[in-house]
Amino acid sequence: NVTIQFSNLNNAKLEVYDINGRVLQNQNLTSTSNTVDISRLPSGMYFFKVSSNEGSAMTKVIKN
């Protein structure tokens, strides 16, 4: 599992991309602490993009 925490974001959502840029998962982030289950994803590198009314941020996640 991956935990995403934030404060003061409106209409936040998460998109998980694979290394080829394909969207694998979409999820609305409804609280300030959100758990994302990535157990069904194979080992590899993924990009997590959090978008909201305030802007967006992307980070790399490596699953072993």
Phi and psi restraints in degrees (range 20) as a CNS / XPLOR table:
assign (resid 1 and name C) (resid 2 and name N)
       (resid 2 and name CA) (resid 2 and name C) 1.0 -119.1 20.0 2
assign (resid 2 and name N) (resid 2 and name CA)
       (resid 2 and name C) (resid 3 and name N) 1.0 133.9 20.0 2
assign (resid 2 and name C) (resid 3 and name N)
       (resid 3 and name CA) (resid 3 and name C) 1.0 -105.4 20.0 2
assign (resid 3 and name N) (resid 3 and name CA)
       (resid 3 and name C) (resid 4 and name N) 1.0 130.8 20.0 2
assign (resid 3 and name C) (resid 4 and name N)
       (resid 4 and name CA) (resid 4 and name C) 1.0 -115.4 20.0 2
assign (resid 4 and name N) (resid 4 and name CA)
       (resid 4 and name C) (resid 5 and name N) 1.0 121.8 20.0 2
assign (resid 4 and name C) (resid 5 and name N)
       (resid 5 and name CA) (resid 5 and name C) 1.0 -120.9 20.0 2
assign (resid 5 and name N) (resid 5 and name CA)
       (resid 5 and name C) (resid 6 and name N) 1.0 142.9 20.0 2
assign (resid 5 and name C) (resid 6 and name N)
       (resid 6 and name CA) (resid 6 and name C) 1.0 -159.2 20.0 2
assign (resid 6 and name N) (resid 6 and name CA)
       (resid 6 and name C) (resid 7 and name N) 1.0 169.5 20.0 2
assign (resid 6 and name C) (resid 7 and name N)
       (resid 7 and name CA) (resid 7 and name C) 1.0 -139.0 20.0 2
assign (resid 7 and name N) (resid 7 and name CA)
       (resid 7 and name C) (resid 8 and name N) 1.0 150.5 20.0 2
assign (resid 7 and name C) (resid 8 and name N)
       (resid 8 and name CA) (resid 8 and name C) 1.0 59.5 20.0 2
assign (resid 8 and name N) (resid 8 and name CA)
       (resid 8 and name C) (resid 9 and name N) 1.0 41.9 20.0 2
assign (resid 8 and name C) (resid 9 and name N)
       (resid 9 and name CA) (resid 9 and name C) 1.0 -114.2 20.0 2
assign (resid 9 and name N) (resid 9 and name CA)
       (resid 9 and name C) (resid 10 and name N) 1.0 138.1 20.0 2
assign (resid 9 and name C) (resid 10 and name N)
       (resid 10 and name CA) (resid 10 and name C) 1.0 -110.0 20.0 2
assign (resid 10 and name N) (resid 10 and name CA)
       (resid 10 and name C) (resid 11 and name N) 1.0 135.8 20.0 2
assign (resid 10 and name C) (resid 11 and name N)
       (resid 11 and name CA) (resid 11 and name C) 1.0 56.4 20.0 2
assign (resid 11 and name N) (resid 11 and name CA)
       (resid 11 and name C) (resid 12 and name N) 1.0 47.1 20.0 2
assign (resid 11 and name C) (resid 12 and name N)
       (resid 12 and name CA) (resid 12 and name C) 1.0 -77.0 20.0 2
assign (resid 12 and name N) (resid 12 and name CA)
       (resid 12 and name C) (resid 13 and name N) 1.0 141.6 20.0 2
assign (resid 12 and name C) (resid 13 and name N)
       (resid 13 and name CA) (resid 13 and name C) 1.0 -142.7 20.0 2
assign (resid 13 and name N) (resid 13 and name CA)
       (resid 13 and name C) (resid 14 and name N) 1.0 155.9 20.0 2
assign (resid 13 and name C) (resid 14 and name N)
       (resid 14 and name CA) (resid 14 and name C) 1.0 -116.9 20.0 2
assign (resid 14 and name N) (resid 14 and name CA)
       (resid 14 and name C) (resid 15 and name N) 1.0 137.9 20.0 2
assign (resid 14 and name C) (resid 15 and name N)
       (resid 15 and name CA) (resid 15 and name C) 1.0 -125.5 20.0 2
assign (resid 15 and name N) (resid 15 and name CA)
       (resid 15 and name C) (resid 16 and name N) 1.0 132.7 20.0 2
assign (resid 15 and name C) (resid 16 and name N)
       (resid 16 and name CA) (resid 16 and name C) 1.0 -109.0 20.0 2
assign (resid 16 and name N) (resid 16 and name CA)
       (resid 16 and name C) (resid 17 and name N) 1.0 125.3 20.0 2
assign (resid 16 and name C) (resid 17 and name N)
       (resid 17 and name CA) (resid 17 and name C) 1.0 -114.4 20.0 2
assign (resid 17 and name N) (resid 17 and name CA)
       (resid 17 and name C) (resid 18 and name N) 1.0 148.1 20.0 2
assign (resid 17 and name C) (resid 18 and name N)
       (resid 18 and name CA) (resid 18 and name C) 1.0 -87.7 20.0 2
assign (resid 18 and name N) (resid 18 and name CA)
       (resid 18 and name C) (resid 19 and name N) 1.0 -179.2 20.0 2
assign (resid 18 and name C) (resid 19 and name N)
       (resid 19 and name CA) (resid 19 and name C) 1.0 -64.0 20.0 2
assign (resid 19 and name N) (resid 19 and name CA)
       (resid 19 and name C) (resid 20 and name N) 1.0 -21.1 20.0 2
assign (resid 19 and name C) (resid 20 and name N)
       (resid 20 and name CA) (resid 20 and name C) 1.0 -92.4 20.0 2
assign (resid 20 and name N) (resid 20 and name CA)
       (resid 20 and name C) (resid 21 and name N) 1.0 3.0 20.0 2
assign (resid 20 and name C) (resid 21 and name N)
       (resid 21 and name CA) (resid 21 and name C) 1.0 87.2 20.0 2
assign (resid 21 and name N) (resid 21 and name CA)
       (resid 21 and name C) (resid 22 and name N) 1.0 7.6 20.0 2
assign (resid 21 and name C) (resid 22 and name N)
       (resid 22 and name CA) (resid 22 and name C) 1.0 -80.0 20.0 2
assign (resid 22 and name N) (resid 22 and name CA)
       (resid 22 and name C) (resid 23 and name N) 1.0 136.8 20.0 2
assign (resid 22 and name C) (resid 23 and name N)
       (resid 23 and name CA) (resid 23 and name C) 1.0 -77.1 20.0 2
assign (resid 23 and name N) (resid 23 and name CA)
       (resid 23 and name C) (resid 24 and name N) 1.0 122.1 20.0 2
assign (resid 23 and name C) (resid 24 and name N)
       (resid 24 and name CA) (resid 24 and name C) 1.0 -101.2 20.0 2
assign (resid 24 and name N) (resid 24 and name CA)
       (resid 24 and name C) (resid 25 and name N) 1.0 -25.4 20.0 2
assign (resid 24 and name C) (resid 25 and name N)
       (resid 25 and name CA) (resid 25 and name C) 1.0 -155.6 20.0 2
assign (resid 25 and name N) (resid 25 and name CA)
       (resid 25 and name C) (resid 26 and name N) 1.0 140.5 20.0 2
assign (resid 25 and name C) (resid 26 and name N)
       (resid 26 and name CA) (resid 26 and name C) 1.0 -124.9 20.0 2
assign (resid 26 and name N) (resid 26 and name CA)
       (resid 26 and name C) (resid 27 and name N) 1.0 141.0 20.0 2
assign (resid 26 and name C) (resid 27 and name N)
       (resid 27 and name CA) (resid 27 and name C) 1.0 -154.9 20.0 2
assign (resid 27 and name N) (resid 27 and name CA)
       (resid 27 and name C) (resid 28 and name N) 1.0 132.9 20.0 2
assign (resid 27 and name C) (resid 28 and name N)
       (resid 28 and name CA) (resid 28 and name C) 1.0 -77.7 20.0 2
assign (resid 28 and name N) (resid 28 and name CA)
       (resid 28 and name C) (resid 29 and name N) 1.0 137.8 20.0 2
assign (resid 28 and name C) (resid 29 and name N)
       (resid 29 and name CA) (resid 29 and name C) 1.0 -101.8 20.0 2
assign (resid 29 and name N) (resid 29 and name CA)
       (resid 29 and name C) (resid 30 and name N) 1.0 108.2 20.0 2
assign (resid 29 and name C) (resid 30 and name N)
       (resid 30 and name CA) (resid 30 and name C) 1.0 -102.4 20.0 2
assign (resid 30 and name N) (resid 30 and name CA)
       (resid 30 and name C) (resid 31 and name N) 1.0 -9.6 20.0 2
assign (resid 30 and name C) (resid 31 and name N)
       (resid 31 and name CA) (resid 31 and name C) 1.0 -133.4 20.0 2
assign (resid 31 and name N) (resid 31 and name CA)
       (resid 31 and name C) (resid 32 and name N) 1.0 176.2 20.0 2
assign (resid 31 and name C) (resid 32 and name N)
       (resid 32 and name CA) (resid 32 and name C) 1.0 -77.7 20.0 2
assign (resid 32 and name N) (resid 32 and name CA)
       (resid 32 and name C) (resid 33 and name N) 1.0 -12.6 20.0 2
assign (resid 32 and name C) (resid 33 and name N)
       (resid 33 and name CA) (resid 33 and name C) 1.0 -133.2 20.0 2
assign (resid 33 and name N) (resid 33 and name CA)
       (resid 33 and name C) (resid 34 and name N) 1.0 119.2 20.0 2
assign (resid 33 and name C) (resid 34 and name N)
       (resid 34 and name CA) (resid 34 and name C) 1.0 -126.7 20.0 2
assign (resid 34 and name N) (resid 34 and name CA)
       (resid 34 and name C) (resid 35 and name N) 1.0 136.8 20.0 2
assign (resid 34 and name C) (resid 35 and name N)
       (resid 35 and name CA) (resid 35 and name C) 1.0 -105.6 20.0 2
assign (resid 35 and name N) (resid 35 and name CA)
       (resid 35 and name C) (resid 36 and name N) 1.0 130.2 20.0 2
assign (resid 35 and name C) (resid 36 and name N)
       (resid 36 and name CA) (resid 36 and name C) 1.0 -112.9 20.0 2
assign (resid 36 and name N) (resid 36 and name CA)
       (resid 36 and name C) (resid 37 and name N) 1.0 121.9 20.0 2
assign (resid 36 and name C) (resid 37 and name N)
       (resid 37 and name CA) (resid 37 and name C) 1.0 -84.6 20.0 2
assign (resid 37 and name N) (resid 37 and name CA)
       (resid 37 and name C) (resid 38 and name N) 1.0 114.7 20.0 2
assign (resid 37 and name C) (resid 38 and name N)
       (resid 38 and name CA) (resid 38 and name C) 1.0 -112.0 20.0 2
assign (resid 38 and name N) (resid 38 and name CA)
       (resid 38 and name C) (resid 39 and name N) 1.0 18.9 20.0 2
assign (resid 38 and name C) (resid 39 and name N)
       (resid 39 and name CA) (resid 39 and name C) 1.0 -63.6 20.0 2
assign (resid 39 and name N) (resid 39 and name CA)
       (resid 39 and name C) (resid 40 and name N) 1.0 -28.2 20.0 2
assign (resid 39 and name C) (resid 40 and name N)
       (resid 40 and name CA) (resid 40 and name C) 1.0 -81.1 20.0 2
assign (resid 40 and name N) (resid 40 and name CA)
       (resid 40 and name C) (resid 41 and name N) 1.0 -10.2 20.0 2
assign (resid 40 and name C) (resid 41 and name N)
       (resid 41 and name CA) (resid 41 and name C) 1.0 -84.9 20.0 2
assign (resid 41 and name N) (resid 41 and name CA)
       (resid 41 and name C) (resid 42 and name N) 1.0 139.6 20.0 2
assign (resid 41 and name C) (resid 42 and name N)
       (resid 42 and name CA) (resid 42 and name C) 1.0 -70.8 20.0 2
assign (resid 42 and name N) (resid 42 and name CA)
       (resid 42 and name C) (resid 43 and name N) 1.0 164.5 20.0 2
assign (resid 42 and name C) (resid 43 and name N)
       (resid 43 and name CA) (resid 43 and name C) 1.0 -57.8 20.0 2
assign (resid 43 and name N) (resid 43 and name CA)
       (resid 43 and name C) (resid 44 and name N) 1.0 143.0 20.0 2
assign (resid 43 and name C) (resid 44 and name N)
       (resid 44 and name CA) (resid 44 and name C) 1.0 155.5 20.0 2
assign (resid 44 and name N) (resid 44 and name CA)
       (resid 44 and name C) (resid 45 and name N) 1.0 -169.5 20.0 2
assign (resid 44 and name C) (resid 45 and name N)
       (resid 45 and name CA) (resid 45 and name C) 1.0 -104.7 20.0 2
assign (resid 45 and name N) (resid 45 and name CA)
       (resid 45 and name C) (resid 46 and name N) 1.0 137.4 20.0 2
assign (resid 45 and name C) (resid 46 and name N)
       (resid 46 and name CA) (resid 46 and name C) 1.0 -134.0 20.0 2
assign (resid 46 and name N) (resid 46 and name CA)
       (resid 46 and name C) (resid 47 and name N) 1.0 156.8 20.0 2
assign (resid 46 and name C) (resid 47 and name N)
       (resid 47 and name CA) (resid 47 and name C) 1.0 -115.7 20.0 2
assign (resid 47 and name N) (resid 47 and name CA)
       (resid 47 and name C) (resid 48 and name N) 1.0 127.8 20.0 2
assign (resid 47 and name C) (resid 48 and name N)
       (resid 48 and name CA) (resid 48 and name C) 1.0 -107.0 20.0 2
assign (resid 48 and name N) (resid 48 and name CA)
       (resid 48 and name C) (resid 49 and name N) 1.0 120.0 20.0 2
assign (resid 48 and name C) (resid 49 and name N)
       (resid 49 and name CA) (resid 49 and name C) 1.0 -114.0 20.0 2
assign (resid 49 and name N) (resid 49 and name CA)
       (resid 49 and name C) (resid 50 and name N) 1.0 120.9 20.0 2
assign (resid 49 and name C) (resid 50 and name N)
       (resid 50 and name CA) (resid 50 and name C) 1.0 -105.2 20.0 2
assign (resid 50 and name N) (resid 50 and name CA)
       (resid 50 and name C) (resid 51 and name N) 1.0 123.3 20.0 2
assign (resid 50 and name C) (resid 51 and name N)
       (resid 51 and name CA) (resid 51 and name C) 1.0 -120.6 20.0 2
assign (resid 51 and name N) (resid 51 and name CA)
       (resid 51 and name C) (resid 52 and name N) 1.0 146.7 20.0 2
assign (resid 51 and name C) (resid 52 and name N)
       (resid 52 and name CA) (resid 52 and name C) 1.0 -153.8 20.0 2
assign (resid 52 and name N) (resid 52 and name CA)
       (resid 52 and name C) (resid 53 and name N) 1.0 -179.9 20.0 2
assign (resid 52 and name C) (resid 53 and name N)
       (resid 53 and name CA) (resid 53 and name C) 1.0 -60.9 20.0 2
assign (resid 53 and name N) (resid 53 and name CA)
       (resid 53 and name C) (resid 54 and name N) 1.0 -25.2 20.0 2
assign (resid 53 and name C) (resid 54 and name N)
       (resid 54 and name CA) (resid 54 and name C) 1.0 -85.7 20.0 2
assign (resid 54 and name N) (resid 54 and name CA)
       (resid 54 and name C) (resid 55 and name N) 1.0 -12.7 20.0 2
assign (resid 54 and name C) (resid 55 and name N)
       (resid 55 and name CA) (resid 55 and name C) 1.0 142.3 20.0 2
assign (resid 55 and name N) (resid 55 and name CA)
       (resid 55 and name C) (resid 56 and name N) 1.0 -162.4 20.0 2
assign (resid 55 and name C) (resid 56 and name N)
       (resid 56 and name CA) (resid 56 and name C) 1.0 -143.7 20.0 2
assign (resid 56 and name N) (resid 56 and name CA)
       (resid 56 and name C) (resid 57 and name N) 1.0 159.5 20.0 2
assign (resid 56 and name C) (resid 57 and name N)
       (resid 57 and name CA) (resid 57 and name C) 1.0 -147.1 20.0 2
assign (resid 57 and name N) (resid 57 and name CA)
       (resid 57 and name C) (resid 58 and name N) 1.0 147.4 20.0 2
assign (resid 57 and name C) (resid 58 and name N)
       (resid 58 and name CA) (resid 58 and name C) 1.0 -129.2 20.0 2
assign (resid 58 and name N) (resid 58 and name CA)
       (resid 58 and name C) (resid 59 and name N) 1.0 141.9 20.0 2
assign (resid 58 and name C) (resid 59 and name N)
       (resid 59 and name CA) (resid 59 and name C) 1.0 -138.5 20.0 2
assign (resid 59 and name N) (resid 59 and name CA)
       (resid 59 and name C) (resid 60 and name N) 1.0 156.4 20.0 2
assign (resid 59 and name C) (resid 60 and name N)
       (resid 60 and name CA) (resid 60 and name C) 1.0 -95.6 20.0 2
assign (resid 60 and name N) (resid 60 and name CA)
       (resid 60 and name C) (resid 61 and name N) 1.0 137.3 20.0 2
assign (resid 60 and name C) (resid 61 and name N)
       (resid 61 and name CA) (resid 61 and name C) 1.0 -126.4 20.0 2
assign (resid 61 and name N) (resid 61 and name CA)
       (resid 61 and name C) (resid 62 and name N) 1.0 129.1 20.0 2
assign (resid 61 and name C) (resid 62 and name N)
       (resid 62 and name CA) (resid 62 and name C) 1.0 -110.3 20.0 2
assign (resid 62 and name N) (resid 62 and name CA)
       (resid 62 and name C) (resid 63 and name N) 1.0 123.5 20.0 2
assign (resid 62 and name C) (resid 63 and name N)
       (resid 63 and name CA) (resid 63 and name C) 1.0 -103.4 20.0 2
assign (resid 63 and name N) (resid 63 and name CA)
       (resid 63 and name C) (resid 64 and name N) 1.0 124.9 20.0 2
